[in-house]
Structures are given as structure tokens and as C-alpha cells.
Amino acid sequence: MIQASEIRKIIHVDMDAFYASVEQLDQPEWRGKPLAVGGNAERGVIAAASYEARKYGVRSAMSSILAVKKCPHLIFAKPRFDRYKEISLIIRDIFYEYTDLVEPLSLDEAFLDVTENKKDIKSAILIARQIREAIKEETGLNASAGVSYNKFLAKTASDINKPNGQAVILPQDAEAFLEKLPIERFFGIGKVTTEKMKGFGIHCGADLKQFSLQFLTTKFGKSGLHYFNIVRGVHLSEVQPNRIRKSISAENTFDQDLISLEDMKMGLLPIIKELIRRIEKSGINGRTITLKIKYNDYSVQTRSRTLEQYPDKKQIEELAFEILNQEEIPKPVRLLGLGLSNLNITEEHVHFGKQLLIPFESTED
């Protein structure tokens, strides 16, 4: 039995049809239509398919020729990985607002450990909902999420209410849920293993649970122990962050677009204060200050200034307003953000000009 003190709060966030959704976001005329990213009508392989295309049976890794047979009016879009990465970084910044324990699996999905989080929110379900709402607000894209006490179950849960939904698997419900789960729905069990298991009469979790550890390791090698454990709700792999923080920032989306420069200055002031609060809390400072401006048409502009020394609180405020004033704001403003980069966090934290000698293992982002 897992003790309450040992239960982790893990979220798996998975963007919905990410590549295809980005293309539909940037090309409004493609929205609501079957779309494939990659390949063309004559040759190639599909990298991603919109949900409208999936209704016709179009899937990733399918040949373009077969995809066109299934959906003759399929639209093909050339992949733009720089664009996908750009949006992926925005999404990851949202994750890091809640926790530094983020394990990206790809551009469009990641695990988060929010057992202890930066906002001191007790409910992982609420955090998942807030993250999905922030992703929608920041990017215009939908994300699904799964919540549970380990990575395997969180990943499994994220598929339950796709697209644009979330689900939770509680510790007390895990084994019963897994017993009913079709074996092909188990994360990490692919087509080949599925067919092999079905050859042994294993069609769902309850069937898998009937086989001994010795049988499973004999038939499936080292993976046998994994299968033995996961069907009992046991998965000990921790969220493995692989990121050195490169910036610290704060931003705000306004209820009404800001039109006048004075309104923008008033809107920027609490953002400056929040950034300074985060700097003081983390002990991190940076030499490059960047102002982010999102206009009412969702276009984004950034303006930066790099200093020779780490700024103090007064300098950050003065520089923020200087950067805002450096050129005309051409359109109404929906969002303002302020961030610091060129951080010194490798061997020590720099705290408003004072060097705090802290071992690397103890540093906080």
C-alpha cells in the first residue's frame, strides 16, 4: 500500500494534433478541414494529421498516397519545425511557472511533477486546468492532460478525454481502471508486443495480472518486470528535468486591450514588481532585459537591452520603461511581459549585485 506521504502529483500534458493545429492556427482558411503535415498528394509520409483528417482514417506515418485514397480532399502542409519549436518554448515557459520538475518528451508533450509547486496549489487537477487555459490563452491551441500519482498513469489518463480535455486516475482507482484497460492502450506496449500478448490470451489488464513475474520475464525479458508492475499501478520512474534555466520572467494578459502609452506604463508596473519578487525569491539575476509585447491581432514583438552588470531593482524598473518608450507602439496591446536572461546560475546565484555562494545542487530556479 502506498503511503499518503509518498504519493506524487504527476501531470502529463499533450498538445492536441500539435503540428496540424499550428498550421490551422496560422492559416485560418484551413480550420475545420482535413489537413496533413508532411508529404504531398503524389509521395511522402504523413507526419501529423488534424482531427478532421483522422475521421477519414488518416494517421501519422501513413503514406501520402494511401491518405489521399482515404480522404481525396486532404490538404497538405509543409512542416515548419522552427515554428513548432517557437510555440513549444512558449508552452514550456508556462510549465515552469508551476514547477521546475518538467520532463519534455517531445515538442508537444511533457511530464510535470507538481507535488510541490511554485504556486502552492494543492490540487494537481486545478493546476492541469490552469495550464491548459494558459496554453489556450498564450498560443490559441488546445491541450489535453492526465493527472495521477505516477508517470505511466498520467500518460494513460491524458488520452481518455482527448481532444481538449483532462482526466484523473486516483490511487484508489488505479488497479480497477487498469484491469479494464485494453492491452493496446497501455503506454509503452506497441503493436508487436500487443500481438504477442494476445497470443497468450492477454487482452486487457485483468488478463495480464493473471501471469506471474517469472512467466512475463521469460517471455518478454527485462520488460516483463515493467509489465508486472504497471498493471498493479506501480511505476517508480521519476520526472527527470533536463533543463538549465535560461530566463526568469513575468507577464500579464489584460482584460481590455491597452491603447495609450500611459495605460501601458500602468499595466507594466505590476509586472515589474512581480519580476523583482521572483528575482528576490530565487536569488537569480540576469544582464539582458527583454520586453514582450503581444498585440490584439496576436502578433508578438520583443525588445531587449543587455547590460555589462547585473541590474538592481531601480535599474530594472527604469530599463523596462525605457524599452517601452524606445519606439512607437503601433497597435492595441493585449499582453505585456518582462524577463531577464544571461543568467548567472552555474556556480552561484547573483542577487542584485551580491554574490551568494551556493552549491550548484542546492540552487533553485
C-alpha positions in Angstrom: 0.0 0.0 0.0 1.4 3.4 -1.0 1.5 5.8 2.0 -0.1 9.2 1.5 3.2 11.0 2.2 4.8 9.0 -0.7 2.1 9.9 -3.3 3.4 12.2 -6.0 1.2 14.5 -8.1 2.2 14.0 -11.8 0.7 15.7 -14.8 1.1 14.7 -18.4 0.3 17.5 -20.9 -0.2 16.5 -24.5 -1.0 19.0 -27.2 -3.9 18.1 -29.5 -2.7 17.3 -33.1 0.1 19.8 -32.5 1.7 20.2 -35.9 -1.6 20.2 -37.7 -3.2 22.6 -35.2 -0.3 25.1 -35.5 -0.9 25.1 -39.3 -4.6 25.6 -38.9 -3.9 28.4 -36.4 -1.6 30.2 -38.8 -3.8 29.5 -41.9 -7.4 30.3 -40.8 -8.8 29.0 -44.2 -7.6 25.5 -43.2 -9.5 25.4 -39.9 -12.2 22.8 -39.7 -10.8 21.0 -42.8 -8.9 17.7 -43.1 -5.2 18.6 -43.0 -1.9 16.6 -43.2 1.5 17.9 -42.3 4.2 16.3 -44.5 4.2 14.6 -47.8 2.1 15.6 -50.8 -0.6 14.0 -53.0 2.0 12.1 -55.0 4.6 10.9 -52.5 5.9 11.1 -48.9 4.8 10.2 -45.4 2.3 11.9 -43.2 4.0 13.5 -40.1 0.7 14.6 -38.4 -3.0 14.8 -39.2 -5.7 17.1 -38.0 -8.7 15.6 -36.2 -10.8 16.3 -39.2 -8.4 14.1 -41.3 -8.4 11.4 -38.6 -12.1 10.9 -39.1 -11.3 9.6 -42.6 -8.6 7.2 -41.2 -5.6 9.4 -42.0 -2.8 8.9 -39.4 0.8 9.8 -38.9 3.4 7.5 -40.5 0.8 6.7 -43.3 1.9 7.1 -46.9 0.5 10.2 -48.6 -0.9 8.1 -51.4 -3.0 6.0 -49.0 -4.0 9.1 -47.1 -5.4 10.7 -50.3 -7.3 7.5 -51.1 -9.0 7.7 -47.7 -9.6 11.5 -48.0 -9.4 12.8 -51.6 -9.8 16.4 -50.4 -7.0 16.3 -47.9 -4.9 19.4 -47.6 -1.1 19.0 -47.4 1.1 21.5 -45.4 4.8 21.6 -45.5 6.3 21.1 -42.0 7.7 24.2 -40.3 9.7 22.9 -37.3 11.1 26.3 -36.4 7.5 27.5 -35.9 6.6 24.4 -33.8 9.7 24.8 -31.6 8.8 28.5 -31.1 5.4 27.6 -29.8 6.8 24.7 -27.8 9.1 27.0 -25.9 6.1 29.3 -25.0 4.3 26.2 -23.7 7.3 25.1 -21.6 7.6 28.5 -20.1 4.0 28.1 -18.8 5.1 24.7 -17.3 8.0 26.4 -15.5 5.6 28.9 -13.9 4.4 26.0 -11.8 7.4 23.7 -11.4 11.0 23.1 -12.5 10.4 19.4 -12.5 9.5 19.2 -16.2 10.4 16.3 -18.4 9.8 17.1 -22.1 9.1 14.0 -24.2 8.9 15.9 -27.5 7.9 19.4 -28.7 4.2 18.7 -27.9 4.2 16.7 -24.6 5.8 16.7 -21.2 5.6 15.3 -17.7 5.4 17.7 -14.7 5.8 16.8 -11.0 3.7 19.3 -9.1 3.8 17.6 -5.7 5.5 20.8 -4.5 4.9 23.7 -6.9 5.7 27.3 -7.1 2.1 28.5 -6.6 1.5 26.3 -3.6 -1.7 24.9 -5.2 -2.7 21.6 -3.5 -4.8 20.3 -6.4 -3.0 18.8 -9.4 -6.3 18.8 -11.2 -6.6 22.5 -10.8 -3.0 23.0 -11.9 -3.6 21.0 -15.0 -6.7 23.0 -15.8 -4.9 26.3 -15.3 -2.0 25.2 -17.5 -4.4 24.2 -20.3 -6.2 27.5 -20.0 -2.9 29.4 -20.1 -1.7 27.4 -23.2 -5.0 28.3 -24.9 -4.6 32.0 -24.0 -1.0 32.2 -25.0 -1.0 30.2 -28.2 -4.6 29.7 -29.2 -4.0 25.9 -29.2 -5.8 23.2 -27.2 -4.0 20.7 -24.9 -5.2 17.6 -23.0 -3.9 16.5 -19.7 -3.7 13.5 -17.5 -3.3 13.5 -13.7 -2.2 10.7 -11.4 0.4 9.6 -8.9 3.0 8.2 -11.4 4.1 8.9 -15.0 2.6 5.8 -16.6 -0.9 6.5 -15.2 -0.7 10.3 -16.0 0.2 9.4 -19.6 -2.6 6.9 -19.8 -5.1 9.4 -18.4 -4.2 12.2 -20.9 -5.7 10.1 -23.7 -9.0 9.5 -22.0 -10.8 12.7 -22.8 -8.8 13.9 -25.9 -9.1 16.4 -27.5 -9.2 19.4 -25.2 -9.9 17.5 -22.1 -8.3 16.1 -19.0 -8.8 13.1 -16.7 -7.5 11.9 -13.3 -6.7 8.4 -12.1 -6.7 8.4 -8.3 -4.6 5.9 -6.3 -7.6 4.0 -5.0 -9.0 3.6 -8.5 -5.8 2.7 -10.4 -5.9 -1.1 -10.3 -9.6 -1.4 -11.2 -9.0 1.0 -14.0 -6.0 -0.9 -15.3 -7.8 -4.2 -15.1 -10.4 -3.0 -17.6 -7.9 -1.2 -19.9 -7.3 -2.9 -23.3 -3.7 -4.1 -23.6 -3.0 -1.9 -26.7 -3.9 1.2 -24.6 -1.1 0.6 -22.1 1.6 3.2 -22.6 4.8 1.5 -23.9 3.1 -1.6 -25.2 3.4 -1.3 -29.0 1.8 -3.3 -31.8 4.3 -6.2 -31.9 4.1 -6.7 -28.1 0.3 -6.4 -28.2 0.0 -9.2 -30.7 2.4 -11.4 -28.8 0.4 -10.8 -25.6 -2.8 -11.6 -27.3 -1.3 -14.9 -28.4 -1.0 -15.7 -24.7 -4.6 -14.7 -24.1 -3.8 -11.3 -22.7 -6.3 -8.8 -24.0 -6.7 -6.4 -21.0 -5.1 -5.5 -17.7 -7.0 -8.2 -15.8 -5.6 -10.9 -18.2 -2.1 -9.5 -17.7 -2.5 -9.6 -14.0 -3.0 -13.4 -14.0 0.5 -14.1 -15.2 3.5 -14.5 -12.8 6.6 -12.3 -12.9 8.6 -15.4 -13.9 6.4 -16.0 -16.9 6.5 -12.4 -18.0 10.3 -12.1 -17.7 10.7 -15.4 -19.5 8.5 -14.3 -22.4 9.3 -10.6 -22.5 12.8 -10.3 -21.0 13.5 -7.3 -18.8 10.3 -5.6 -19.9 8.4 -8.4 -18.0 9.1 -6.7 -14.7 7.7 -3.4 -16.1 4.5 -5.1 -17.3 4.1 -6.9 -14.0 4.4 -3.7 -12.1 2.4 -1.3 -14.2 -0.7 -3.4 -14.2 -0.6 -3.1 -10.4 -0.3 0.6 -10.6 3.4 0.6 -9.7 5.7 2.8 -11.8 8.7 4.3 -9.9 10.3 6.4 -12.7 10.6 10.0 -11.5 10.1 13.1 -13.6 13.6 13.8 -15.0 14.1 17.5 -15.7 16.9 18.2 -18.2 16.9 21.9 -18.3 19.1 24.7 -17.1 17.0 27.8 -16.7 17.8 30.4 -19.3 15.4 33.2 -18.2 13.2 34.4 -15.5 10.1 36.4 -16.4 6.6 37.7 -15.5 3.7 38.7 -17.8 0.0 39.6 -17.8 -2.8 39.4 -20.3 -5.1 42.4 -19.9 -8.9 42.2 -19.7 -9.1 45.1 -22.1 -6.5 46.0 -24.8 -4.2 48.9 -23.9 -4.2 51.7 -26.4 -2.4 54.7 -24.8 1.2 54.7 -23.7 0.2 55.8 -20.2 -2.1 52.8 -19.9 0.8 50.5 -21.0 3.1 52.1 -18.3 0.4 51.5 -15.7 0.0 47.9 -16.9 3.7 47.3 -16.9 4.3 48.4 -13.3 2.8 45.4 -11.5 4.7 43.1 -14.0 8.0 44.8 -13.0 7.1 44.3 -9.3 6.3 40.6 -9.9 9.5 40.0 -11.8 11.5 41.6 -8.9 9.7 39.5 -6.4 10.6 36.3 -8.4 14.2 37.5 -8.6 14.4 38.1 -4.9 12.8 34.7 -4.1 15.0 32.7 -6.5 18.3 34.7 -5.9 18.7 34.8 -9.7 19.5 37.9 -11.8 20.4 38.5 -15.4 22.1 41.0 -17.6 19.6 41.0 -20.6 16.2 42.5 -20.0 13.5 41.8 -22.6 10.1 43.4 -23.0 7.4 41.2 -24.7 4.5 42.8 -26.4 1.6 40.8 -27.7 -0.8 42.9 -29.9 -4.6 42.5 -30.3 -4.0 40.6 -33.5 -1.9 38.0 -31.5 1.4 39.1 -33.2 4.3 39.3 -30.8 7.2 41.7 -30.6 10.2 41.6 -28.3 12.7 44.4 -27.4 15.9 43.8 -25.4 18.7 45.6 -23.8 21.9 43.9 -22.5 23.9 45.4 -19.6 27.5 44.9 -18.5 26.5 44.4 -14.9 23.6 42.8 -13.2 20.8 45.4 -12.6 19.3 46.3 -9.2 15.6 46.8 -8.6 15.7 50.5 -9.6 17.6 49.8 -12.8 15.1 47.1 -13.9 12.2 49.4 -13.5 14.0 52.3 -15.3 15.1 50.0 -18.2 11.6 48.5 -18.6 10.1 51.9 -19.2 13.0 53.0 -21.4 12.5 49.9 -23.7 8.7 50.5 -23.8 9.4 54.1 -24.9 12.1 53.4 -27.4 9.8 53.2 -30.4 6.1 53.7 -31.2 3.5 51.0 -30.2 1.6 50.6 -33.5 -1.4 48.6 -32.3 -3.5 48.0 -29.2 -1.7 45.7 -26.7 -3.2 42.5 -25.3 -0.3 41.3 -23.2 2.9 42.7 -21.7 5.8 40.6 -20.3 9.2 41.3 -18.8 12.1 38.9 -18.5 15.8 38.6 -17.7 18.2 36.3 -19.4 22.0 35.9 -19.5 21.6 34.5 -16.0 24.4 33.5 -13.7 23.2 30.2 -12.2 26.0 27.8 -13.0 28.1 28.1 -9.8 26.5 30.8 -7.9 23.4 33.0 -7.7 23.7 36.7 -8.3 21.2 38.6 -6.1 21.1 42.3 -7.1 24.8 42.6 -7.3 25.6 40.4 -4.3 27.2 37.1 -5.0 25.7 34.3 -2.9 28.0 31.3 -2.9 25.6 28.3 -3.0 26.4 24.8 -4.2 25.0 24.0 -7.6 23.0 21.1 -6.3 21.1 23.5 -3.9 20.2 26.2 -6.4 16.6 27.0 -7.2 15.1 28.2 -10.5 
